[in-house]
Amino acid sequence: MTERYYLSYPRDLIKQPLLYQLVKKFDLVFNIRGASVSEEMGLVAVEFEGSSEQIDRALSWLRQTGVIVEPIEKNVIE
């Protein structure tokens, strides 16, 4: 299964290796489709590949960490 999301990072999380941690914790494959990072915030368009359960658990963990997670409609960044 492949799903795409926008991840908005608050200032205090910009330098954290959150996507790396997703790979280690949830065994997900990811593909960064676009990104914009400043000193104030980060916005990443990312595509996750894994089982539905893996992706759901990873998204829940990101939200608990403080990342804003928003689904990307199909074909928006293709």
PDB file with SEQRES, HELIX, SHEET and CRYST1 records, atoms N, CA, C and O in Angstrom:
SEQRES   1 A   78  MET THR GLU ARG TYR TYR LEU SER TYR PRO ARG ASP LEU          
SEQRES   2 A   78  ILE LYS GLN PRO LEU LEU TYR GLN LEU VAL LYS LYS PHE          
SEQRES   3 A   78  ASP LEU VAL PHE ASN ILE ARG GLY ALA SER VAL SER GLU          
SEQRES   4 A   78  GLU MET GLY LEU VAL ALA VAL GLU PHE GLU GLY SER SER          
SEQRES   5 A   78  GLU GLN ILE ASP ARG ALA LEU SER TRP LEU ARG GLN THR          
SEQRES   6 A   78  GLY VAL ILE VAL GLU PRO ILE GLU LYS ASN VAL ILE GLU          
HELIX    1 AA1 ARG A   11  LEU A   13  5                                   3    
HELIX    2 AA2 LEU A   18  PHE A   26  1                                   9    
HELIX    3 AA3 SER A   52  THR A   65  1                                  14    
SHEET    1 AA1 4 VAL A  29  VAL A  37  0                                        
SHEET    2 AA1 4 MET A  41  GLU A  49 -1                                        
SHEET    3 AA1 4 THR A   2  PRO A  10 -1                                        
SHEET    4 AA1 4 ILE A  68  PRO A  71 -1                                        
CRYST1    1.000    1.000    1.000  90.00  90.00  90.00 P 1           1          
ATOM      1  N   MET A   1       0.844  -1.170   0.000  1.00  0.00           N  
ATOM      2  CA  MET A   1       0.000   0.000   0.000  1.00  0.00           C  
ATOM      3  C   MET A   1       0.894   1.240   0.000  1.00  0.00           C  
ATOM      4  O   MET A   1       1.921   1.274   0.678  1.00  0.00           O  
ATOM      5  N   THR A   2       0.494   2.254  -0.764  1.00  0.00           N  
ATOM      6  CA  THR A   2       1.225   3.517  -0.829  1.00  0.00           C  
ATOM      7  C   THR A   2       0.273   4.654  -0.505  1.00  0.00           C  
ATOM      8  O   THR A   2      -0.821   4.735  -1.064  1.00  0.00           O  
ATOM      9  N   GLU A   3       0.688   5.530   0.398  1.00  0.00           N  
ATOM     10  CA  GLU A   3      -0.123   6.689   0.772  1.00  0.00           C  
ATOM     11  C   GLU A   3       0.774   7.914   0.857  1.00  0.00           C  
ATOM     12  O   GLU A   3       1.956   7.818   1.187  1.00  0.00           O  
ATOM     13  N   ARG A   4       0.188   9.069   0.554  1.00  0.00           N  
ATOM     14  CA  ARG A   4       0.955  10.328   0.553  1.00  0.00           C  
ATOM     15  C   ARG A   4       0.385  11.307   1.576  1.00  0.00           C  
ATOM     16  O   ARG A   4      -0.824  11.417   1.779  1.00  0.00           O  
ATOM     17  N   TYR A   5       1.329  12.015   2.209  1.00  0.00           N  
ATOM     18  CA  TYR A   5       0.948  12.962   3.264  1.00  0.00           C  
ATOM     19  C   TYR A   5       1.847  14.182   3.238  1.00  0.00           C  
ATOM     20  O   TYR A   5       2.999  14.125   2.807  1.00  0.00           O  
ATOM     21  N   TYR A   6       1.286  15.294   3.714  1.00  0.00           N  
ATOM     22  CA  TYR A   6       2.087  16.462   4.064  1.00  0.00           C  
ATOM     23  C   TYR A   6       2.395  16.361   5.548  1.00  0.00           C  
ATOM     24  O   TYR A   6       1.503  16.128   6.363  1.00  0.00           O  
ATOM     25  N   LEU A   7       3.645  16.534   5.888  1.00  0.00           N  
ATOM     26  CA  LEU A   7       4.068  16.565   7.284  1.00  0.00           C  
ATOM     27  C   LEU A   7       4.555  17.966   7.591  1.00  0.00           C  
ATOM     28  O   LEU A   7       5.491  18.450   6.954  1.00  0.00           O  
ATOM     29  N   SER A   8       3.931  18.629   8.566  1.00  0.00           N  
ATOM     30  CA  SER A   8       4.337  19.969   8.994  1.00  0.00           C  
ATOM     31  C   SER A   8       5.034  19.855  10.337  1.00  0.00           C  
ATOM     32  O   SER A   8       4.447  19.427  11.331  1.00  0.00           O  
ATOM     33  N   TYR A   9       6.297  20.246  10.345  1.00  0.00           N  
ATOM     34  CA  TYR A   9       7.119  20.148  11.544  1.00  0.00           C  
ATOM     35  C   TYR A   9       7.168  21.498  12.253  1.00  0.00           C  
ATOM     36  O   TYR A   9       7.456  22.509  11.612  1.00  0.00           O  
ATOM     37  N   PRO A  10       6.900  21.541  13.538  1.00  0.00           N  
ATOM     38  CA  PRO A  10       7.107  22.787  14.278  1.00  0.00           C  
ATOM     39  C   PRO A  10       8.609  23.036  14.458  1.00  0.00           C  
ATOM     40  O   PRO A  10       9.434  22.144  14.261  1.00  0.00           O  
ATOM     41  N   ARG A  11       8.923  24.233  14.825  1.00  0.00           N  
ATOM     42  CA  ARG A  11      10.310  24.673  14.955  1.00  0.00           C  
ATOM     43  C   ARG A  11      11.188  23.721  15.779  1.00  0.00           C  
ATOM     44  O   ARG A  11      12.322  23.439  15.392  1.00  0.00           O  
ATOM     45  N   ASP A  12      10.680  23.235  16.892  1.00  0.00           N  
ATOM     46  CA  ASP A  12      11.501  22.409  17.781  1.00  0.00           C  
ATOM     47  C   ASP A  12      11.759  21.003  17.247  1.00  0.00           C  
ATOM     48  O   ASP A  12      12.567  20.274  17.824  1.00  0.00           O  
ATOM     49  N   LEU A  13      11.100  20.603  16.167  1.00  0.00           N  
ATOM     50  CA  LEU A  13      11.314  19.262  15.607  1.00  0.00           C  
ATOM     51  C   LEU A  13      12.069  19.247  14.276  1.00  0.00           C  
ATOM     52  O   LEU A  13      12.361  18.176  13.743  1.00  0.00           O  
ATOM     53  N   ILE A  14      12.386  20.423  13.737  1.00  0.00           N  
ATOM     54  CA  ILE A  14      12.984  20.501  12.401  1.00  0.00           C  
ATOM     55  C   ILE A  14      14.273  19.687  12.293  1.00  0.00           C  
ATOM     56  O   ILE A  14      14.504  19.040  11.271  1.00  0.00           O  
ATOM     57  N   LYS A  15      15.095  19.709  13.303  1.00  0.00           N  
ATOM     58  CA  LYS A  15      16.392  19.034  13.232  1.00  0.00           C  
ATOM     59  C   LYS A  15      16.352  17.576  13.700  1.00  0.00           C  
ATOM     60  O   LYS A  15      17.387  16.910  13.730  1.00  0.00           O  
ATOM     61  N   GLN A  16      15.187  17.083  14.059  1.00  0.00           N  
ATOM     62  CA  GLN A  16      15.054  15.697  14.509  1.00  0.00           C  
ATOM     63  C   GLN A  16      14.961  14.754  13.307  1.00  0.00           C  
ATOM     64  O   GLN A  16      14.289  15.087  12.330  1.00  0.00           O  
ATOM     65  N   PRO A  17      15.606  13.602  13.348  1.00  0.00           N  
ATOM     66  CA  PRO A  17      15.552  12.650  12.231  1.00  0.00           C  
ATOM     67  C   PRO A  17      14.294  11.777  12.282  1.00  0.00           C  
ATOM     68  O   PRO A  17      14.388  10.558  12.422  1.00  0.00           O  
ATOM     69  N   LEU A  18      13.132  12.395  12.168  1.00  0.00           N  
ATOM     70  CA  LEU A  18      11.870  11.674  12.352  1.00  0.00           C  
ATOM     71  C   LEU A  18      11.620  10.627  11.268  1.00  0.00           C  
ATOM     72  O   LEU A  18      11.131   9.540  11.575  1.00  0.00           O  
ATOM     73  N   LEU A  19      11.940  10.926  10.019  1.00  0.00           N  
ATOM     74  CA  LEU A  19      11.709   9.936   8.966  1.00  0.00           C  
ATOM     75  C   LEU A  19      12.630   8.734   9.138  1.00  0.00           C  
ATOM     76  O   LEU A  19      12.227   7.599   8.886  1.00  0.00           O  
ATOM     77  N   TYR A  20      13.840   8.975   9.557  1.00  0.00           N  
ATOM     78  CA  TYR A  20      14.748   7.864   9.862  1.00  0.00           C  
ATOM     79  C   TYR A  20      14.166   6.995  10.974  1.00  0.00           C  
ATOM     80  O   TYR A  20      14.205   5.767  10.895  1.00  0.00           O  
ATOM     81  N   GLN A  21      13.633   7.633  12.000  1.00  0.00           N  
ATOM     82  CA  GLN A  21      13.038   6.886  13.101  1.00  0.00           C  
ATOM     83  C   GLN A  21      11.833   6.061  12.640  1.00  0.00           C  
ATOM     84  O   GLN A  21      11.592   4.969  13.155  1.00  0.00           O  
ATOM     85  N   LEU A  22      11.080   6.585  11.670  1.00  0.00           N  
ATOM     86  CA  LEU A  22       9.951   5.816  11.125  1.00  0.00           C  
ATOM     87  C   LEU A  22      10.433   4.528  10.466  1.00  0.00           C  
ATOM     88  O   LEU A  22       9.812   3.476  10.617  1.00  0.00           O  
ATOM     89  N   VAL A  23      11.528   4.615   9.745  1.00  0.00           N  
ATOM     90  CA  VAL A  23      12.091   3.428   9.095  1.00  0.00           C  
ATOM     91  C   VAL A  23      12.464   2.395  10.149  1.00  0.00           C  
ATOM     92  O   VAL A  23      12.146   1.214  10.004  1.00  0.00           O  
ATOM     93  N   LYS A  24      13.128   2.829  11.197  1.00  0.00           N  
ATOM     94  CA  LYS A  24      13.583   1.914  12.239  1.00  0.00           C  
ATOM     95  C   LYS A  24      12.429   1.347  13.067  1.00  0.00           C  
ATOM     96  O   LYS A  24      12.390   0.146  13.335  1.00  0.00           O  
ATOM     97  N   LYS A  25      11.497   2.199  13.470  1.00  0.00           N  
ATOM     98  CA  LYS A  25      10.420   1.766  14.362  1.00  0.00           C  
ATOM     99  C   LYS A  25       9.314   0.985  13.656  1.00  0.00           C  
ATOM    100  O   LYS A  25       8.752   0.047  14.222  1.00  0.00           O  
ATOM    101  N   PHE A  26       8.999   1.380  12.404  1.00  0.00           N  
ATOM    102  CA  PHE A  26       7.818   0.842  11.735  1.00  0.00           C  
ATOM    103  C   PHE A  26       8.122   0.126  10.422  1.00  0.00           C  
ATOM    104  O   PHE A  26       7.204  -0.330   9.740  1.00  0.00           O  
ATOM    105  N   ASP A  27       9.391   0.023  10.063  1.00  0.00           N  
ATOM    106  CA  ASP A  27       9.814  -0.698   8.866  1.00  0.00           C  
ATOM    107  C   ASP A  27       9.095  -0.195   7.621  1.00  0.00           C  
ATOM    108  O   ASP A  27       8.651  -0.986   6.789  1.00  0.00           O  
ATOM    109  N   LEU A  28       8.982   1.127   7.496  1.00  0.00           N  
ATOM    110  CA  LEU A  28       8.330   1.741   6.340  1.00  0.00           C  
ATOM    111  C   LEU A  28       9.358   2.140   5.296  1.00  0.00           C  
ATOM    112  O   LEU A  28      10.512   2.425   5.616  1.00  0.00           O  
ATOM    113  N   VAL A  29       8.926   2.157   4.053  1.00  0.00           N  
ATOM    114  CA  VAL A  29       9.709   2.744   2.972  1.00  0.00           C  
ATOM    115  C   VAL A  29       9.095   4.115   2.723  1.00  0.00           C  
ATOM    116  O   VAL A  29       7.873   4.253   2.692  1.00  0.00           O  
ATOM    117  N   PHE A  30       9.937   5.130   2.545  1.00  0.00           N  
ATOM    118  CA  PHE A  30       9.383   6.450   2.252  1.00  0.00           C  
ATOM    119  C   PHE A  30      10.112   7.081   1.082  1.00  0.00           C  
ATOM    120  O   PHE A  30      11.260   6.747   0.787  1.00  0.00           O  
ATOM    121  N   ASN A  31       9.424   7.998   0.425  1.00  0.00           N  
ATOM    122  CA  ASN A  31       9.970   8.750  -0.684  1.00  0.00           C  
ATOM    123  C   ASN A  31       9.565  10.202  -0.484  1.00  0.00           C  
ATOM    124  O   ASN A  31       8.376  10.519  -0.458  1.00  0.00           O  
ATOM    125  N   ILE A  32      10.546  11.083  -0.342  1.00  0.00           N  
ATOM    126  CA  ILE A  32      10.246  12.504  -0.191  1.00  0.00           C  
ATOM    127  C   ILE A  32       9.937  13.060  -1.570  1.00  0.00           C  
ATOM    128  O   ILE A  32      10.770  13.000  -2.475  1.00  0.00           O  
ATOM    129  N   ARG A  33       8.741  13.599  -1.724  1.00  0.00           N  
ATOM    130  CA  ARG A  33       8.282  14.119  -3.016  1.00  0.00           C  
ATOM    131  C   ARG A  33       8.486  15.623  -3.138  1.00  0.00           C  
ATOM    132  O   ARG A  33       8.446  16.169  -4.241  1.00  0.00           O  
ATOM    133  N   GLY A  34       8.702  16.291  -2.015  1.00  0.00           N  
ATOM    134  CA  GLY A  34       8.945  17.725  -1.999  1.00  0.00           C  
ATOM    135  C   GLY A  34       9.151  18.166  -0.573  1.00  0.00           C  
ATOM    136  O   GLY A  34       8.665  17.529   0.362  1.00  0.00           O  
ATOM    137  N   ALA A  35       9.884  19.274  -0.402  1.00  0.00           N  
ATOM    138  CA  ALA A  35      10.124  19.760   0.954  1.00  0.00           C  
ATOM    139  C   ALA A  35      10.446  21.241   0.931  1.00  0.00           C  
ATOM    140  O   ALA A  35      11.007  21.765  -0.032  1.00  0.00           O  
ATOM    141  N   SER A  36      10.078  21.896   2.013  1.00  0.00           N  
ATOM    142  CA  SER A  36      10.424  23.292   2.246  1.00  0.00           C  
ATOM    143  C   SER A  36      10.720  23.421   3.732  1.00  0.00           C  
ATOM    144  O   SER A  36       9.869  23.133   4.573  1.00  0.00           O  
ATOM    145  N   VAL A  37      11.931  23.855   4.044  1.00  0.00           N  
ATOM    146  CA  VAL A  37      12.338  23.946   5.441  1.00  0.00           C  
ATOM    147  C   VAL A  37      12.934  25.325   5.695  1.00  0.00           C  
ATOM    148  O   VAL A  37      13.768  25.806   4.928  1.00  0.00           O  
ATOM    149  N   SER A  38      12.503  25.941   6.764  1.00  0.00           N  
ATOM    150  CA  SER A  38      13.070  27.217   7.203  1.00  0.00           C  
ATOM    151  C   SER A  38      13.420  27.082   8.680  1.00  0.00           C  
ATOM    152  O   SER A  38      13.267  26.009   9.263  1.00  0.00           O  
ATOM    153  N   GLU A  39      13.882  28.153   9.274  1.00  0.00           N  
ATOM    154  CA  GLU A  39      14.192  28.116  10.707  1.00  0.00           C  
ATOM    155  C   GLU A  39      12.922  28.029  11.554  1.00  0.00           C  
ATOM    156  O   GLU A  39      12.976  27.611  12.711  1.00  0.00           O  
ATOM    157  N   GLU A  40      11.792  28.417  10.991  1.00  0.00           N  
ATOM    158  CA  GLU A  40      10.534  28.451  11.728  1.00  0.00           C  
ATOM    159  C   GLU A  40       9.700  27.183  11.610  1.00  0.00           C  
ATOM    160  O   GLU A  40       9.005  26.806  12.554  1.00  0.00           O  
ATOM    161  N   MET A  41       9.764  26.517  10.445  1.00  0.00           N  
ATOM    162  CA  MET A  41       8.947  25.320  10.251  1.00  0.00           C  
ATOM    163  C   MET A  41       9.459  24.502   9.075  1.00  0.00           C  
ATOM    164  O   MET A  41      10.260  24.974   8.268  1.00  0.00           O  
ATOM    165  N   GLY A  42       8.981  23.266   8.996  1.00  0.00           N  
ATOM    166  CA  GLY A  42       9.307  22.402   7.876  1.00  0.00           C  
ATOM    167  C   GLY A  42       8.034  21.802   7.318  1.00  0.00           C  
ATOM    168  O   GLY A  42       7.121  21.452   8.067  1.00  0.00           O  
ATOM    169  N   LEU A  43       7.974  21.684   6.002  1.00  0.00           N  
ATOM    170  CA  LEU A  43       6.851  21.050   5.326  1.00  0.00           C  
ATOM    171  C   LEU A  43       7.423  20.025   4.362  1.00  0.00           C  
ATOM    172  O   LEU A  43       8.225  20.362   3.491  1.00  0.00           O  
ATOM    173  N   VAL A  44       7.012  18.774   4.518  1.00  0.00           N  
ATOM    174  CA  VAL A  44       7.520  17.698   3.681  1.00  0.00           C  
ATOM    175  C   VAL A  44       6.339  16.963   3.057  1.00  0.00           C  
ATOM    176  O   VAL A  44       5.398  16.580   3.753  1.00  0.00           O  
ATOM    177  N   ALA A  45       6.394  16.769   1.748  1.00  0.00           N  
ATOM    178  CA  ALA A  45       5.432  15.915   1.051  1.00  0.00           C  
ATOM    179  C   ALA A  45       6.110  14.560   0.930  1.00  0.00           C  
ATOM    180  O   ALA A  45       7.150  14.433   0.283  1.00  0.00           O  
ATOM    181  N   VAL A  46       5.519  13.548   1.554  1.00  0.00           N  
ATOM    182  CA  VAL A  46       6.161  12.245   1.615  1.00  0.00           C  
ATOM    183  C   VAL A  46       5.187  11.146   1.216  1.00  0.00           C  
ATOM    184  O   VAL A  46       3.987  11.223   1.477  1.00  0.00           O  
ATOM    185  N   GLU A  47       5.737  10.128   0.580  1.00  0.00           N  
ATOM    186  CA  GLU A  47       4.971   8.954   0.181  1.00  0.00           C  
ATOM    187  C   GLU A  47       5.457   7.785   1.031  1.00  0.00           C  
ATOM    188  O   GLU A  47       6.649   7.479   1.051  1.00  0.00           O  
ATOM    189  N   PHE A  48       4.539   7.137   1.725  1.00  0.00           N  
ATOM    190  CA  PHE A  48       4.882   5.984   2.560  1.00  0.00           C  
ATOM    191  C   PHE A  48       4.433   4.709   1.861  1.00  0.00           C  
ATOM    192  O   PHE A  48       3.363   4.655   1.255  1.00  0.00           O  
ATOM    193  N   GLU A  49       5.271   3.687   1.958  1.00  0.00           N  
ATOM    194  CA  GLU A  49       4.916   2.375   1.426  1.00  0.00           C  
ATOM    195  C   GLU A  49       5.042   1.351   2.538  1.00  0.00           C  
ATOM    196  O   GLU A  49       6.091   1.240   3.173  1.00  0.00           O  
ATOM    197  N   GLY A  50       3.978   0.605   2.773  1.00  0.00           N  
ATOM    198  CA  GLY A  50       3.952  -0.407   3.816  1.00  0.00           C  
ATOM    199  C   GLY A  50       2.534  -0.919   3.972  1.00  0.00           C  
ATOM    200  O   GLY A  50       1.648  -0.566   3.194  1.00  0.00           O  
ATOM    201  N   SER A  51       2.325  -1.743   4.971  1.00  0.00           N  
ATOM    202  CA  SER A  51       0.967  -2.223   5.218  1.00  0.00           C  
ATOM    203  C   SER A  51       0.133  -1.099   5.815  1.00  0.00           C  
ATOM    204  O   SER A  51       0.673  -0.123   6.336  1.00  0.00           O  
ATOM    205  N   SER A  52      -1.166  -1.240   5.738  1.00  0.00           N  
ATOM    206  CA  SER A  52      -2.077  -0.250   6.311  1.00  0.00           C  
ATOM    207  C   SER A  52      -1.795  -0.062   7.801  1.00  0.00           C  
ATOM    208  O   SER A  52      -1.789   1.063   8.301  1.00  0.00           O  
ATOM    209  N   GLU A  53      -1.563  -1.162   8.498  1.00  0.00           N  
ATOM    210  CA  GLU A  53      -1.276  -1.092   9.934  1.00  0.00           C  
ATOM    211  C   GLU A  53       0.034  -0.363  10.210  1.00  0.00           C  
ATOM    212  O   GLU A  53       0.104   0.440  11.140  1.00  0.00           O  
ATOM    213  N   GLN A  54       1.070  -0.626   9.421  1.00  0.00           N  
ATOM    214  CA  GLN A  54       2.356   0.054   9.608  1.00  0.00           C  
ATOM    215  C   GLN A  54       2.190   1.562   9.429  1.00  0.00           C  
ATOM    216  O   GLN A  54       2.676   2.351  10.240  1.00  0.00           O  
ATOM    217  N   ILE A  55       1.505   1.947   8.367  1.00  0.00           N  
ATOM    218  CA  ILE A  55       1.323   3.362   8.074  1.00  0.00           C  
ATOM    219  C   ILE A  55       0.489   4.026   9.165  1.00  0.00           C  
ATOM    220  O   ILE A  55       0.835   5.117   9.616  1.00  0.00           O  
ATOM    221  N   ASP A  56      -0.593   3.399   9.596  1.00  0.00           N  
ATOM    222  CA  ASP A  56      -1.445   3.964  10.652  1.00  0.00           C  
ATOM    223  C   ASP A  56      -0.659   4.165  11.946  1.00  0.00           C  
ATOM    224  O   ASP A  56      -0.772   5.208  12.590  1.00  0.00           O  
ATOM    225  N   ARG A  57       0.132   3.171  12.321  1.00  0.00           N  
ATOM    226  CA  ARG A  57       0.936   3.278  13.548  1.00  0.00           C  
ATOM    227  C   ARG A  57       1.979   4.388  13.421  1.00  0.00           C  
ATOM    228  O   ARG A  57       2.214   5.133  14.372  1.00  0.00           O  
ATOM    229  N   ALA A  58       2.596   4.498  12.258  1.00  0.00           N  
ATOM    230  CA  ALA A  58       3.608   5.532  12.035  1.00  0.00           C  
ATOM    231  C   ALA A  58       2.983   6.924  12.091  1.00  0.00           C  
ATOM    232  O   ALA A  58       3.554   7.835  12.689  1.00  0.00           O  
ATOM    233  N   LEU A  59       1.820   7.091  11.474  1.00  0.00           N  
ATOM    234  CA  LEU A  59       1.152   8.395  11.484  1.00  0.00           C  
ATOM    235  C   LEU A  59       0.723   8.777  12.894  1.00  0.00           C  
ATOM    236  O   LEU A  59       0.818   9.941  13.283  1.00  0.00           O  
ATOM    237  N   SER A  60       0.258   7.813  13.646  1.00  0.00           N  
ATOM    238  CA  SER A  60      -0.121   8.062  15.036  1.00  0.00           C  
ATOM    239  C   SER A  60       1.096   8.520  15.837  1.00  0.00           C  
ATOM    240  O   SER A  60       1.010   9.464  16.621  1.00  0.00           O  
ATOM    241  N   TRP A  61       2.222   7.852  15.638  1.00  0.00           N  
ATOM    242  CA  TRP A  61       3.451   8.234  16.342  1.00  0.00           C  
ATOM    243  C   TRP A  61       3.888   9.648  15.953  1.00  0.00           C  
ATOM    244  O   TRP A  61       4.287  10.432  16.815  1.00  0.00           O  
ATOM    245  N   LEU A  62       3.814   9.976  14.663  1.00  0.00           N  
ATOM    246  CA  LEU A  62       4.184  11.324  14.226  1.00  0.00           C  
ATOM    247  C   LEU A  62       3.302  12.372  14.898  1.00  0.00           C  
ATOM    248  O   LEU A  62       3.800  13.395  15.369  1.00  0.00           O  
ATOM    249  N   ARG A  63       1.999  12.121  14.942  1.00  0.00           N  
ATOM    250  CA  ARG A  63       1.077  13.076  15.578  1.00  0.00           C  
ATOM    251  C   ARG A  63       1.399  13.241  17.064  1.00  0.00           C  
ATOM    252  O   ARG A  63       1.381  14.355  17.588  1.00  0.00           O  
ATOM    253  N   GLN A  64       1.692  12.135  17.737  1.00  0.00           N  
ATOM    254  CA  GLN A  64       2.052  12.200  19.160  1.00  0.00           C  
ATOM    255  C   GLN A  64       3.346  12.970  19.376  1.00  0.00           C  
ATOM    256  O   GLN A  64       3.545  13.588  20.422  1.00  0.00           O  
ATOM    257  N   THR A  65       4.225  12.927  18.379  1.00  0.00           N  
ATOM    258  CA  THR A  65       5.501  13.628  18.457  1.00  0.00           C  
ATOM    259  C   THR A  65       5.327  15.135  18.268  1.00  0.00           C  
ATOM    260  O   THR A  65       6.180  15.916  18.690  1.00  0.00           O  
ATOM    261  N   GLY A  66       4.225  15.546  17.636  1.00  0.00           N  
ATOM    262  CA  GLY A  66       3.963  16.967  17.423  1.00  0.00           C  
ATOM    263  C   GLY A  66       3.932  17.390  15.971  1.00  0.00           C  
ATOM    264  O   GLY A  66       3.816  18.578  15.672  1.00  0.00           O  
ATOM    265  N   VAL A  67       4.034  16.425  15.057  1.00  0.00           N  
ATOM    266  CA  VAL A  67       3.977  16.713  13.626  1.00  0.00           C  
ATOM    267  C   VAL A  67       2.511  16.769  13.200  1.00  0.00           C  
ATOM    268  O   VAL A  67       1.702  15.941  13.620  1.00  0.00           O  
ATOM    269  N   ILE A  68       2.178  17.749  12.367  1.00  0.00           N  
ATOM    270  CA  ILE A  68       0.838  17.831  11.796  1.00  0.00           C  
ATOM    271  C   ILE A  68       0.835  16.990  10.526  1.00  0.00           C  
ATOM    272  O   ILE A  68       1.653  17.207   9.632  1.00  0.00           O  
ATOM    273  N   VAL A  69      -0.077  16.037  10.446  1.00  0.00           N  
ATOM    274  CA  VAL A  69      -0.145  15.095   9.329  1.00  0.00           C  
ATOM    275  C   VAL A  69      -1.434  15.349   8.547  1.00  0.00           C  
ATOM    276  O   VAL A  69      -2.529  15.314   9.108  1.00  0.00           O  
ATOM    277  N   GLU A  70      -1.289  15.607   7.235  1.00  0.00           N  
ATOM    278  CA  GLU A  70      -2.450  15.840   6.386  1.00  0.00           C  
ATOM    279  C   GLU A  70      -2.334  14.987   5.135  1.00  0.00           C  
ATOM    280  O   GLU A  70      -1.282  14.984   4.494  1.00  0.00           O  
ATOM    281  N   PRO A  71      -3.383  14.263   4.770  1.00  0.00           N  
ATOM    282  CA  PRO A  71      -3.322  13.452   3.550  1.00  0.00           C  
ATOM    283  C   PRO A  71      -3.225  14.333   2.310  1.00  0.00           C  
ATOM    284  O   PRO A  71      -3.773  15.435   2.268  1.00  0.00           O  
ATOM    285  N   ILE A  72      -2.522  13.830   1.307  1.00  0.00           N  
ATOM    286  CA  ILE A  72      -2.441  14.496   0.016  1.00  0.00           C  
ATOM    287  C   ILE A  72      -3.405  13.793  -0.924  1.00  0.00           C  
ATOM    288  O   ILE A  72      -3.396  12.567  -1.039  1.00  0.00           O  
ATOM    289  N   GLU A  73      -4.220  14.565  -1.581  1.00  0.00           N  
ATOM    290  CA  GLU A  73      -5.152  13.975  -2.538  1.00  0.00           C  
ATOM    291  C   GLU A  73      -4.370  13.346  -3.680  1.00  0.00           C  
ATOM    292  O   GLU A  73      -3.293  13.825  -4.034  1.00  0.00           O  
ATOM    293  N   LYS A  74      -4.892  12.302  -4.246  1.00  0.00           N  
ATOM    294  CA  LYS A  74      -4.239  11.583  -5.329  1.00  0.00           C  
ATOM    295  C   LYS A  74      -3.928  12.533  -6.493  1.00  0.00           C  
ATOM    296  O   LYS A  74      -4.743  13.387  -6.841  1.00  0.00           O  
ATOM    297  N   ASN A  75      -2.757  12.375  -7.082  1.00  0.00           N  
ATOM    298  CA  ASN A  75      -2.272  13.109  -8.254  1.00  0.00           C  
ATOM    299  C   ASN A  75      -1.866  14.551  -7.964  1.00  0.00           C  
ATOM    300  O   ASN A  75      -1.578  15.291  -8.904  1.00  0.00           O  
ATOM    301  N   VAL A  76      -1.831  14.975  -6.722  1.00  0.00           N  
ATOM    302  CA  VAL A  76      -1.462  16.363  -6.431  1.00  0.00           C  
ATOM    303  C   VAL A  76      -0.001  16.625  -6.755  1.00  0.00           C  
ATOM    304  O   VAL A  76       0.327  17.695  -7.268  1.00  0.00           O  
ATOM    305  N   ILE A  77       0.896  15.670  -6.468  1.00  0.00           N  
ATOM    306  CA  ILE A  77       2.311  15.932  -6.687  1.00  0.00           C  
ATOM    307  C   ILE A  77       2.931  14.981  -7.705  1.00  0.00           C  
ATOM    308  O   ILE A  77       4.148  14.799  -7.710  1.00  0.00           O  
ATOM    309  N   GLU A  78       2.145  14.393  -8.536  1.00  0.00           N  
ATOM    310  CA  GLU A  78       2.687  13.505  -9.561  1.00  0.00           C  
ATOM    311  C   GLU A  78       3.135  14.283 -10.761  1.00  0.00           C  
ATOM    312  O   GLU A  78       3.622  13.699 -11.729  1.00  0.00           O  
TER     313      GLU A  78                                                      
END                                                                             
